[in-house]
Amino acid sequence: MAPEIWEVRFMYDVVVIGAGVTGCAVARELSRYDLKICVLEREEDVCCGTSKANSGIVHAGHDARPGSLKAKFNLMGNEMMEDLSKELDFPFRRNGSMVLCFKEEEKGKLEELKRQGEENGVKGLRILEREEIRRMEPNLTENAVAALYAPSGGIVCPFGLTIALAENAYVNGAEFRFNTEVASIERVSDTGREGYLLRTDKGEIRSRAVVNAAGVYADTFNNMVSGRKLSIIPRKGEYRLLDKSTGKFVDKTIFQMPTELGKGVLITPTVHGNLMVGPTAADIEDKEGVNTTAEGLEEVALKAALSAEHVPGGQVITSFAGLRAHEAGDDFVIGEAEDAAFFFNAAGIESPGLTSAPAIGAVLAEEIAGRLGAVRKEKFQVERKGIFCVSTATKEELADRIKENPAYGNVICRCETVTEGEIRDAVRRPLGAKSLDGVKRRTRAGMGRCQSGFCSPKVMEILAEELGCSKLELTKSGHGSYLLAGLDKENL
Amino acid sequence: MRKDYDIVVIGGGPAGMAAAASARESGITNILILERDRELGGILNQCIHNGFGLHTFKEELTGPEYAARFISKVKEAGIDYMLNTMVLDISPDKEVTAMNREEGLFTVRAGAVILAMGCRERPRGALNIPGYRPAGIYSAGTAQRLVNIEGFLPGREVVILGSGDIGLIMARRMTLEGAKVKVVAELMPYSGGLKRNIVQCLDDFGIPLKLSHTVIDIDGKERVKGVTLARVDENRKPIPGTEEYIPCDTLLLSVGLVPENELTKGMGIDLMRATSGPKVNESMETSREGVFACGNVLHVHDLVDYVTQESEEAGKAAARYIKSGLKRGAAVEVEAAGGVRYTVPSSIQPENAEDKIVVRFRVGDVYKDSWISVYYDKERILHRKKRIMAPGEMEQVILKKEELQKRMGLKKITITIEEA
């Protein structure tokens, strides 16, 4: 595909850098206002960085220091999530969480954690004794002497949330420019109005305001315009994901207090019914270093065994790593930079970033709209309907749907029961999938126990048909990630 | 749609077709095959190499040719089949729920069910290979489909991990299609594939086989750029200092097959740990009455000829079950011992058996000049020397019904390997 170079210069009210969950949440909330918005993303799709590789946890909010932005946005995001999941139709479940304590002498710390949570405004926190833990979660270790139970903890599909926010922003007028990498940002006033000039690999863009939601690169962009330097350290987290047959191993998200092995790992069901263990926490240099390591994966298994001795490790279907955008100041950096007017940071968004995203979006959008003097649109499409999901539909819903469109009767991904109808919808809908991973994140085709062994050739066929391209042009995840090298015998 | 069939066969690959055809020959006229792919034949359709049918037809056929013979049989016998049809669920009382474009969601009530869903390949994730997750990592069977059915080459410079038969076959195929296969690495100190495949697919093309080696890292953020191989010790742990980086754009995995028993589990049928397939008796009947299993869903085979034999037994038994029922009562346990990983069947009710009962099994290690022994309780009744036995090659012993029936009160048949 030839690189697309823009002939014209674009002018926006707000440019959002980064189409992760934070950028998409900000864009969605901004799209309530009469503003010209553009989201710039260097990858080919939304949800390609930190947002796609994390725990998928909606934290209750007891971990953050009282008074911190993390505490504020965590609580607010947690409260918003349920309504939002209905409004935007993405999977969310309030399954509750536990923090396990393994030593009698550390029960005091658990009490402290409870007090901290209460100070943050977390409701329903309760200390569980040994018997109660095992009654609620029979597979957990007997070595857990106490636990902090948080009924408001939940799990969410990080792809589902991000994609829903993006689609809704798009439907409400926000533009998205993918495969576009910002090289520099400069404050300019030559058009009469003050604003920013962004040079990208595709051309120049001007905007009155900029939102920096660039994940592990948020420091780079902030430091281009602000003297108040940020420093983002990529903190790697490795995970192991287990087969759906193990998804009921625990019902709640199981955290650990720190042990002699260091910071704990969690064991959690995912909202789709898998079991997940992880993450590690290792500060690294490479902001692209999303590789898993033998040591990391082993650490995950060892630490998980502290919470439950019999985690079915033989049922692992895949492992992955993500990078948390850890800011040196150890808190979110949110709002207008003091020395760079109309430059708004949403930086240092690490855990509980996923939980906080909807709240960050709402608060930041209101601040930006206020500064720009924007007014709310009369027509804002508040609801979004997701892709019809065959595997969770009732028999009646499914029968009706197939009658309407027989493609929903044609199963493509057998492990996750994803049909041709769902895959076609994933490509055709607003901001549709363009790659195998794009289809996977939207439909779960290829996410099951065979890890796309059976369905990838079929998904490729549908993708090529829908995109009107040759299979040789198809990628796993954009850029140079081509799936096929050529035709049989063409080099002989 | 709601129909009743005497026998519903789940899967229209070699196992399902042979089972259906033999049930038909045994007098059952009311049979339905449900197949998820767009044609009958299963994985044979992408196995365009030869070597199929030496036992069954006494000639060498390609996979599609072998399949075609059974497809004709199914069609000539007038056996009903539905393509592009996915079975979603089978209830304990044998009501099969399935779905396709034409019928939508539908149920079929079956007198007997024959499970013939085959197997799937183990993915990278099951091995916990660390590294990046770029494009260019395929299971060997997926690559085989891309190359042989779709006409696309998934990559040009290839490393293959695992020396299972599909991996070996794909080493040759990729070479023939213009790719460079740099090495086949095998974690175990012996190959998991057939000896003939090592000779014909690797040796004949000068492709090195590195035993006791594995991939410990995958490099490349967009497309695979290379992999790191390392030698492993006797505990299969990589040995530091033996790492070797091999530039390549493709990693093919042939690291084991897993019987696809999600439907079986859904019915609450007992599975065997060693095979991940259902436990069956002499009639290939599972722990649920009237539910039979055969082929790779039961245990992974290396030759389709044996799949056919086993499936014909299952088809006949299912027919007997429908016509006159099977005898119930105390069965003789078949025990896998001393180097034998499992046996199929794992119990025998002599009265239900044909004249001969084939007991298939695999060994857990390589054995040279050792004996296969069969004990009826404490008495050794068979002691057969084999020059070589390996986990990659299925073994069998044949028991006579007559002999078994003579021994009243026989409790256990033990199959074991006795070393020199």
Boltz contact constraints between the chains, C-beta under 6 A:
constraints:
  - contact:
      token1: [A, 291]
      token2: [B, 131]
      max_distance: 6.0
  - contact:
      token1: [A, 291]
      token2: [B, 132]
      max_distance: 6.0
  - contact:
      token1: [A, 292]
      token2: [B, 130]
      max_distance: 6.0
  - contact:
      token1: [A, 293]
      token2: [B, 130]
      max_distance: 6.0
  - contact:
      token1: [A, 294]
      token2: [B, 130]
      max_distance: 6.0
  - contact:
      token1: [A, 297]
      token2: [B, 128]
      max_distance: 6.0
  - contact:
      token1: [A, 316]
      token2: [B, 125]
      max_distance: 6.0
  - contact:
      token1: [A, 317]
      token2: [B, 125]
      max_distance: 6.0
  - contact:
      token1: [A, 318]
      token2: [B, 125]
      max_distance: 6.0
  - contact:
      token1: [A, 319]
      token2: [B, 128]
      max_distance: 6.0
  - contact:
      token1: [A, 395]
      token2: [B, 105]
      max_distance: 6.0
  - contact:
      token1: [A, 398]
      token2: [B, 105]
      max_distance: 6.0
  - contact:
      token1: [A, 399]
      token2: [B, 104]
      max_distance: 6.0
  - contact:
      token1: [A, 399]
      token2: [B, 105]
      max_distance: 6.0
  - contact:
      token1: [A, 402]
      token2: [B, 104]
      max_distance: 6.0
  - contact:
      token1: [A, 406]
      token2: [B, 101]
      max_distance: 6.0
  - contact:
      token1: [A, 409]
      token2: [B, 99]
      max_distance: 6.0
  - contact:
      token1: [A, 409]
      token2: [B, 100]
      max_distance: 6.0
  - contact:
      token1: [A, 409]
      token2: [B, 101]
      max_distance: 6.0
  - contact:
      token1: [A, 409]
      token2: [B, 104]
      max_distance: 6.0
  - contact:
      token1: [A, 410]
      token2: [B, 101]
      max_distance: 6.0
  - contact:
      token1: [A, 411]
      token2: [B, 86]
      max_distance: 6.0
  - contact:
      token1: [A, 450]
      token2: [B, 120]
      max_distance: 6.0
  - contact:
      token1: [A, 451]
      token2: [B, 123]
      max_distance: 6.0
  - contact:
      token1: [A, 451]
      token2: [B, 125]
      max_distance: 6.0
  - contact:
      token1: [A, 453]
      token2: [B, 121]
      max_distance: 6.0
  - contact:
      token1: [A, 453]
      token2: [B, 139]
      max_distance: 6.0
  - contact:
      token1: [A, 453]
      token2: [B, 142]
      max_distance: 6.0
  - contact:
      token1: [A, 457]
      token2: [B, 145]
      max_distance: 6.0
  - contact:
      token1: [A, 457]
      token2: [B, 146]
      max_distance: 6.0
  - contact:
      token1: [A, 476]
      token2: [B, 135]
      max_distance: 6.0
  - contact:
      token1: [A, 479]
      token2: [B, 222]
      max_distance: 6.0
  - contact:
      token1: [A, 480]
      token2: [B, 222]
      max_distance: 6.0
  - contact:
      token1: [A, 480]
      token2: [B, 223]
      max_distance: 6.0
  - contact:
      token1: [A, 481]
      token2: [B, 135]
      max_distance: 6.0
  - contact:
      token1: [A, 481]
      token2: [B, 222]
      max_distance: 6.0
  - contact:
      token1: [A, 481]
      token2: [B, 223]
      max_distance: 6.0
  - contact:
      token1: [A, 483]
      token2: [B, 135]
      max_distance: 6.0
  - contact:
      token1: [A, 484]
      token2: [B, 152]
      max_distance: 6.0
  - contact:
      token1: [A, 484]
      token2: [B, 154]
      max_distance: 6.0
  - contact:
      token1: [A, 485]
      token2: [B, 153]
      max_distance: 6.0
  - contact:
      token1: [A, 485]
      token2: [B, 155]
      max_distance: 6.0
  - contact:
      token1: [A, 485]
      token2: [B, 156]
      max_distance: 6.0
  - contact:
      token1: [A, 486]
      token2: [B, 153]
      max_distance: 6.0
  - contact:
      token1: [A, 488]
      token2: [B, 151]
      max_distance: 6.0
  - contact:
      token1: [A, 488]
      token2: [B, 153]
      max_distance: 6.0
  - contact:
      token1: [A, 488]
      token2: [B, 177]
      max_distance: 6.0
  - contact:
      token1: [A, 489]
      token2: [B, 177]
      max_distance: 6.0
  - contact:
      token1: [A, 489]
      token2: [B, 178]
      max_distance: 6.0
  - contact:
      token1: [A, 491]
      token2: [B, 178]
      max_distance: 6.0
  - contact:
      token1: [A, 492]
      token2: [B, 178]
      max_distance: 6.0
